[in-house]
């Protein structure tokens, strides 16, 4: 085996940490490349597992540099096979794409309006001041946004929000609405 930095054989046999360090420096990039090319999900973690498996058995390897290389790559191959088996057993991971999510949740106000008849809605709205009635009509019945309602009524978005809040509080106070909006 040669030193990865000098391409020369060491003067005396290496053992322990020095030997492992030399083996790691020599083969780590090759093992990482192999695992990456073979489609391992986390090639760096798999490479670390390979060398953690090789370390305790490093002194038992025979056949010189060729035997060591064969041993390291047989362990790397086994880790690659293990990773492919694990991937085949686990469900496919797909990224979340919000534009494809078609789930819709209706608001409490829309649900309440769907439960009562249009005549009941008109009766309830008649109990509100004109501005609040207009805001609720545009927002809930017309389906306009706060900004669109503000533009239509020639008011600020903040005042539309405030009018809507006050109108909903007033409706909740009315006995006729409490049964529809009860939790």
N, C-alpha and C positions, 0 to 999 in steps of 0.2 A: 504494500500500500504506500502511496506517496503523499506527501504533505500538499494540501490543496493550494496553499499560497506559494510554495517554492517549487513544486513538481519534483522534489527530490525525496528519496527514501530517508526516513529518520535514521540517525546514527545508532540509536538503541531502541529496542522494542518499547512501545508505549503501552501503558496499562491504565485502567480506571478512567478517571475524568478526562485525562489528556487523550486517551484513545477514542473515547466517545466523542469528544469535541472534534477530533480530526475526522472521524467517520461522518459526523453531522455536517461539518463544513463541506466535505467532499460530495455527499450524496443528497443533501436536503433539497437543493434546487431541482435536481433530476427527479426525485420522488414527487415533489410538488407539481412539476410539469406533467408527470405521468398521471397523477390523480386528477389534475385539472382537465387534461385531455380526455380522460375516461368518464367525465361527467359527474364526479363526486360533488355532492351538494356543498360541503364545506371542506375544500381540499387542504387548507392550512391546518385545521383541527385533525383531519385524518392523517396528515403528515406527522404531526406531533404524536399521535397514537402509534404510528409505525415505529418511530424512534424510541418511544417509551417501551414498546414490546421488544425492540432489538437490544436495548441497553442491558437488561439482566442476562441475556444469552450471548453477549458479544464475545466472551472468552471461550465459548464452546464452538465457535465457527471454525471450520476447516476449509482448506482449499485456497488460502491466500485471498488476494484482492478479488478474484473471480468468484470464489465461494461466498465472500462477504457481500458482494454486489448481488449475487443470486438470492442469498438469504434475505437481504433488505427488500428487494423487489418482490419476492414471494410473499413477504408480510404485507407490503403495499398492495399487492394484488388481492390478498385476502380482505384487507380493509375496504378496498373498492367494491368487491363482491358483497360484503356485509352492507355497505352503504346503499347499493342498488337494491338489495333485498328489503332494506328498511324503507326506501323510497316507494317500492312497489306495494308495501303493506299500508302505507299512510295515504290519506286522501290527498287529492290534487289541491295544491294551494293556488288560488286565483286572486289577483289583486282586486280590491274593491273599486268599482267604476261607478261613481254617483250618477252619471248621466244615464246609466242603464237600469238604475233602481227605480222601479215604478210603483213602489209602495206609497200609499197616501193615507194620511191620518186626518180626519176632519176635525175642525175646531168644535169646542163645546157650544158656541153660539150657533153654528150651522146645524149641529145635531138637535139643539133645542128648537130651532126654527122648523126643522123637518118634522118634529113631533106634533107641532100645533098647526091648526088650520090657518090659511091666509087671513080669514076674517079676525081670528083671535090676535094675530100679529098686528093688524091695522088698529084694533081696539087698544092694544097695549101701547103702540106707538103714539096714539092720540093723547096719551097721558103724559107725554114728554114735551118739553119746550121745542120750538121749531128747529133750532140749530142742532139739537141732539137727535131729533127725529131724522133730519136730513143726513147727518153723519151715519147713523145706523142704516138708513135706507141705502145710501151709496155704498157703504162698506159691506154690509151683510147681504142685502138683497141684490145690489148691483155688482158686488164682487170686486170693487175698486180697491186699490192699495191706498195706504195712508197718503202718499204723495199725490196720487191721482185725485183723491177726495179733496185734499187741500187745494189743489189747482182748480178743481170744479167749483169749490165754495169760496175761492179767493181768500183763503186763510192759510196760516202757517201749519206745517205738519204737526208741530207741538200742540197747537190749539185743537186740531182735529183729534189727536190722541186723547187730550183732556176731555173734550166733548164726548167722545166715545166711552171713556172710562166712567164719566158721570152718568151717562145714559144707561149703561149696563148696571151700575150701582142702583140707580132709581128703579129699573125694571126688576132687579132682584128683591127690592123692598116690597114690591106689589104682591099681594097674596095670590093673584092669579098666575104669577110666573113661578112662584116658589115650588109648586109641585113639579114643574118641568125641569127646573135647574137643581133640584135636590140631588145631593151626591149619592 
